[in-house]
């Protein structure tokens, strides 16, 4: 799996962004970094390229990440 930057249109709503990210995870991908309207994902190239056709997605492009374990793992939100 390769890393890809997925940038979302600023006018897109949270539900549509969440739908795109759920699609990545359902296809076996993973979310690496989430920041404002951009997300770095690790996913098969075919999955990442297909995201460009989604209405909330403004841009999809490959990125290079160092091959090392994460320094910090984010905990799930408490209820």
C-alpha atoms as an extended CHARMM CRD file, in Angstrom:
* protein
*
        79  EXT
         1         1  UNK       CA              0.0000000000        0.0000000000        0.0000000000  PROA      1               0.0000000000
         2         2  UNK       CA              1.1930000000        3.4540000000       -0.8710000000  PROA      2               0.0000000000
         3         3  UNK       CA              0.5790000000        6.7310000000        0.9260000000  PROA      3               0.0000000000
         4         4  UNK       CA             -1.7040000000        9.3370000000       -0.6170000000  PROA      4               0.0000000000
         5         5  UNK       CA             -2.8070000000       12.8290000000        0.3450000000  PROA      5               0.0000000000
         6         6  UNK       CA             -6.5610000000       13.2630000000        0.0390000000  PROA      6               0.0000000000
         7         7  UNK       CA             -7.5900000000       16.9270000000        0.1620000000  PROA      7               0.0000000000
         8         8  UNK       CA            -11.2550000000       17.7890000000        0.6180000000  PROA      8               0.0000000000
         9         9  UNK       CA            -13.1830000000       20.7170000000       -0.8060000000  PROA      9               0.0000000000
        10        10  UNK       CA            -13.7190000000       23.3190000000        1.9490000000  PROA      10              0.0000000000
        11        11  UNK       CA            -17.4450000000       23.3960000000        1.1750000000  PROA      11              0.0000000000
        12        12  UNK       CA            -17.8910000000       19.6500000000        1.7740000000  PROA      12              0.0000000000
        13        13  UNK       CA            -19.8090000000       18.5790000000        4.8650000000  PROA      13              0.0000000000
        14        14  UNK       CA            -18.5180000000       16.2630000000        7.5880000000  PROA      14              0.0000000000
        15        15  UNK       CA            -20.8220000000       13.3810000000        6.6110000000  PROA      15              0.0000000000
        16        16  UNK       CA            -19.5280000000       13.2540000000        3.0270000000  PROA      16              0.0000000000
        17        17  UNK       CA            -15.8940000000       13.4250000000        4.1900000000  PROA      17              0.0000000000
        18        18  UNK       CA            -16.5550000000       10.6340000000        6.6790000000  PROA      18              0.0000000000
        19        19  UNK       CA            -18.1250000000        8.5400000000        3.9220000000  PROA      19              0.0000000000
        20        20  UNK       CA            -14.9780000000        8.8150000000        1.7940000000  PROA      20              0.0000000000
        21        21  UNK       CA            -12.7200000000        7.8920000000        4.7260000000  PROA      21              0.0000000000
        22        22  UNK       CA            -14.9310000000        4.9170000000        5.6220000000  PROA      22              0.0000000000
        23        23  UNK       CA            -14.5780000000        3.7360000000        2.0340000000  PROA      23              0.0000000000
        24        24  UNK       CA            -10.7810000000        3.8180000000        2.3580000000  PROA      24              0.0000000000
        25        25  UNK       CA            -10.8780000000        1.7730000000        5.5730000000  PROA      25              0.0000000000
        26        26  UNK       CA            -13.4330000000       -0.7010000000        4.1470000000  PROA      26              0.0000000000
        27        27  UNK       CA            -11.0470000000       -1.3480000000        1.2390000000  PROA      27              0.0000000000
        28        28  UNK       CA             -8.2720000000       -2.3100000000        3.6600000000  PROA      28              0.0000000000
        29        29  UNK       CA             -6.6120000000        1.1110000000        3.8270000000  PROA      29              0.0000000000
        30        30  UNK       CA             -5.7000000000        3.0810000000        6.9140000000  PROA      30              0.0000000000
        31        31  UNK       CA             -5.7610000000        6.7110000000        7.9860000000  PROA      31              0.0000000000
        32        32  UNK       CA             -2.2540000000        7.9260000000        8.8210000000  PROA      32              0.0000000000
        33        33  UNK       CA             -2.6430000000       11.6560000000        9.4900000000  PROA      33              0.0000000000
        34        34  UNK       CA             -5.8210000000       13.7050000000        9.7260000000  PROA      34              0.0000000000
        35        35  UNK       CA             -5.4250000000       17.4910000000        9.6200000000  PROA      35              0.0000000000
        36        36  UNK       CA             -8.2430000000       19.9270000000        8.8700000000  PROA      36              0.0000000000
        37        37  UNK       CA             -9.3000000000       19.2850000000        5.2430000000  PROA      37              0.0000000000
        38        38  UNK       CA             -6.4270000000       16.9680000000        4.3340000000  PROA      38              0.0000000000
        39        39  UNK       CA             -5.8790000000       13.3230000000        5.1950000000  PROA      39              0.0000000000
        40        40  UNK       CA             -2.9190000000       11.0880000000        4.4830000000  PROA      40              0.0000000000
        41        41  UNK       CA             -4.0210000000        7.5130000000        3.9020000000  PROA      41              0.0000000000
        42        42  UNK       CA             -2.2620000000        4.2660000000        3.1040000000  PROA      42              0.0000000000
        43        43  UNK       CA             -4.3410000000        2.4600000000        0.5190000000  PROA      43              0.0000000000
        44        44  UNK       CA             -3.9630000000        0.4990000000       -2.7030000000  PROA      44              0.0000000000
        45        45  UNK       CA             -3.3640000000        2.7980000000       -5.6800000000  PROA      45              0.0000000000
        46        46  UNK       CA             -6.6540000000        1.8040000000       -7.3510000000  PROA      46              0.0000000000
        47        47  UNK       CA             -8.6380000000        2.7730000000       -4.2500000000  PROA      47              0.0000000000
        48        48  UNK       CA             -6.8590000000        6.1210000000       -3.8680000000  PROA      48              0.0000000000
        49        49  UNK       CA             -7.2480000000        6.9760000000       -7.5490000000  PROA      49              0.0000000000
        50        50  UNK       CA            -10.9740000000        6.1970000000       -7.4320000000  PROA      50              0.0000000000
        51        51  UNK       CA            -11.4130000000        8.7490000000       -4.6270000000  PROA      51              0.0000000000
        52        52  UNK       CA            -10.7490000000       11.5800000000       -7.0870000000  PROA      52              0.0000000000
        53        53  UNK       CA            -14.2300000000       10.9700000000       -8.5510000000  PROA      53              0.0000000000
        54        54  UNK       CA            -15.9450000000       11.5700000000       -5.1980000000  PROA      54              0.0000000000
        55        55  UNK       CA            -17.6780000000       14.9920000000       -4.9540000000  PROA      55              0.0000000000
        56        56  UNK       CA            -16.0720000000       16.1280000000       -1.6500000000  PROA      56              0.0000000000
        57        57  UNK       CA            -12.5160000000       15.2940000000       -2.8350000000  PROA      57              0.0000000000
        58        58  UNK       CA            -10.5850000000       18.2160000000       -4.3040000000  PROA      58              0.0000000000
        59        59  UNK       CA             -7.2340000000       16.4550000000       -4.8460000000  PROA      59              0.0000000000
        60        60  UNK       CA             -5.5400000000       13.0580000000       -4.5130000000  PROA      60              0.0000000000
        61        61  UNK       CA             -1.7710000000       12.6860000000       -4.8240000000  PROA      61              0.0000000000
        62        62  UNK       CA              1.0090000000       10.3720000000       -3.7410000000  PROA      62              0.0000000000
        63        63  UNK       CA              3.2790000000       11.2360000000       -0.8270000000  PROA      63              0.0000000000
        64        64  UNK       CA              6.4280000000        9.6390000000        0.5650000000  PROA      64              0.0000000000
        65        65  UNK       CA              6.4330000000        8.6720000000        4.2280000000  PROA      65              0.0000000000
        66        66  UNK       CA              9.3450000000        7.3100000000        6.2310000000  PROA      66              0.0000000000
        67        67  UNK       CA              9.0740000000        3.5970000000        6.8400000000  PROA      67              0.0000000000
        68        68  UNK       CA              9.0380000000        3.5410000000       10.6350000000  PROA      68              0.0000000000
        69        69  UNK       CA              6.6370000000        2.8850000000       13.4480000000  PROA      69              0.0000000000
        70        70  UNK       CA              4.5000000000        5.7750000000       14.6650000000  PROA      70              0.0000000000
        71        71  UNK       CA              5.7530000000        7.8080000000       17.5940000000  PROA      71              0.0000000000
        72        72  UNK       CA              2.3120000000        8.3250000000       19.0410000000  PROA      72              0.0000000000
        73        73  UNK       CA             -0.8530000000        6.3460000000       18.5420000000  PROA      73              0.0000000000
        74        74  UNK       CA             -4.0210000000        8.3420000000       19.0320000000  PROA      74              0.0000000000
        75        75  UNK       CA             -6.4890000000        6.8630000000       21.4590000000  PROA      75              0.0000000000
        76        76  UNK       CA            -10.1510000000        6.5730000000       20.5160000000  PROA      76              0.0000000000
        77        77  UNK       CA            -12.3650000000        9.2830000000       22.0090000000  PROA      77              0.0000000000
        78        78  UNK       CA            -13.8180000000        8.5360000000       25.4070000000  PROA      78              0.0000000000
        79        79  UNK       CA            -17.5510000000        8.3760000000       25.7720000000  PROA      79              0.0000000000
